[in-house]
């Protein structure tokens, strides 16, 4: 974004009673002073238009950060939620969890991000859309966390329709298969970036 600034060019010099003869056409006359004020106002109007343009586009992109408060599906081993809010897997075990995501209507999904730690194992984290009345999720993005730390962003296909709470819902699923006893896997947070048109 370019710097937005306004530099005043008109500076009024007071007239002195019984000394200055105020006239319209002189360099210090009404016409010259009002023309200088008019120039400043035109420049100020241009700056206000720039500010308006910046502000009108600033709010279109939003970022939603979600803690990994993962709920295990039936029969799955749960994630452990630590005192710092991080989700971890018990070494020598597995974990699977779901997080329902509420998004505003009419949002265009742009990217999905997940970060955490993974040593000796990996975690698969997916963002899916489920149509109301369907039990089959449509995977929109998948992050594989397999490094310490991992911090991955996946762009979402622009052809994905805008969000519509009346017809679909969204969920995040994080799954880790059985990991070795000396491995460590955690999820710190999820982030969704979207735009509102």
N, C-alpha and C positions, 0 to 999 in steps of 0.2 A: 504494500500500500504506500503510495506517495505521501509525503508530508503535506498536510493541509495547513495553510497559514494565510493570514491577512495582514498586509502592511498598509497602515494608514498613510495617505499622502497629503491630505488637507490638514493644516494646522491654522486655526483662526488667530489672527492678530487683532486685538481689540482696537476699535476706533476710539479716538479721543474727541470729546465734545469741544467744539469751537476751534479745533485744530484740523481735523480731517474733514474734507468735503467728500461726502459719499456720493458717488456717481455710479451709473450703470456700466459705462463702457471702458473705464480705466483698468489698468492691471490690478489695482486694488479695489475695483468696483464690485457691485453686486453680481454682475454677470460672470465675472471671472471666479469669484468665490463660490457661487452656486454651481458653476460648471465643475469646480474641483470637488465639491460635495457630491455631485451627481456621479462623477467618476469613481469616488470611493464607494458609493452605494452600489454601483454596478459590479465592482470588484467583490464587495462583501456578498452580493447576491450569488456570484459565481462560486464563492467559497461555501456558502450555505448549501448550494446545489451539490457540491462535492461531498460535504458532510452527509447530506441526505442520502446520496447514492451509497456511500460506505455503510451507513447505518441500516439501510434497507436490505443490504445483502449480508450483513454481519450475522444476523440471526438465522439464516437459512440452513446452516450446517450445525448439527447438534451431536454431542457425544454423551452416551449413557454408560456409566461405569457401574458394574454389578458385582457384588461380593459373591463368592462361590458357596452360597447356601444351598448345597445340592441335596435333594431328597432322593433316597434310593427307590428305584422301581421295585415292585413286589419280588421278593426272593433274592435281591442283590445285596452285596456287602456294602454298607454305607461308607462314605467319606467321613473322616474325623475333622471336625471344625475346631481349630485351635483358638486360644485366647486372642490371637492377633487377627482372627477372621480367615486365616489361610486354611484351605482344605488339603488334607494329607491322606496317604494310604498307609495302612499298617504294613510294615515290612513282612514279606512272605505271604501277603494276602492280595486280594483284588478289590476293586471298588467301581461302583457305577452310581451316577446320580443325575437328576434332572432339575432344571431351574426354569420355571415359567417366566416369560418375559412379556411385559406389557408395553406396547409401543403406541404412540399416537396414530390416529387415523391419517391416511394420506401421506405417510412418510415413505421416502425412497431410501432403501437400505444401501449403504455405500461400502462399509467394511466391517469385519469382525476381527477382534483381537483377543488373545489370551496370553497370560504370562504366568510364570511360576518357575519351579525347579524340577529337574528330572535327571537322576544319576543312576545308571544301570538298568533303566526301564523307560518306557514312554507312555504318554497319555494321549488319547484321541478325544478332541473336544469339537463338537459340531453344533452349528446353529441350524435349526430346522423350522419349517412352517408346516402347520397341520391345518388342513381345511376342516371347518366345523362339520361334523357328521362323518369324518373319516378318521381312521386310526393309523393311517400310514403317513409318517412324516416325510416331507420333501426337504432333503438336506441342501442348504443354501451355501454353506461354507464349512470347511473342516480345518482345524489347526492340530498339528502333531507337535506335542511338546516332548523333546528328546535331548535337551541340553540343560546345563546349569550355568546361567539361567536361560530359559527360553522366553522369547517375547516376539510372537509372530502375529502378523496382520495379513488377512486374506481379503481381497476385494470381492465384493458380491456382484454377480452378473447383473448388468444394468437392465436386462430384460425381465428381471423379477418384478412382478406387479407391486404397486404401492400397497402399504399396509391397509387392512380393512378389518376392524375388530368384529364386524358383523359376520364375516365369512371365514376368518382364519385366526389362528393364534400361533405364538412362537415359543420355542423352547430351546434350551441349551442342554446338551448331554455330554458328560465327561466320563470316560470309561478307561480303566486300567486293567489289563489282564493280570493274572497272578504274577507278582514280581519276586525276585530273589530276596532273601533275608537281608542282604547287604545293600539293597537298592533303596532309593528314596524318590518319591514323586509328590509334588504339591501343585496346587493351583492358587495363584494370588488374587486374580480378578479377571473379569471379562469386560470388554468394551465394544459397544456398537456405535458406529457413526452413521448418521442418516441426515437427510435433508428434508426440509418442509418447503414445498412450493406454494 
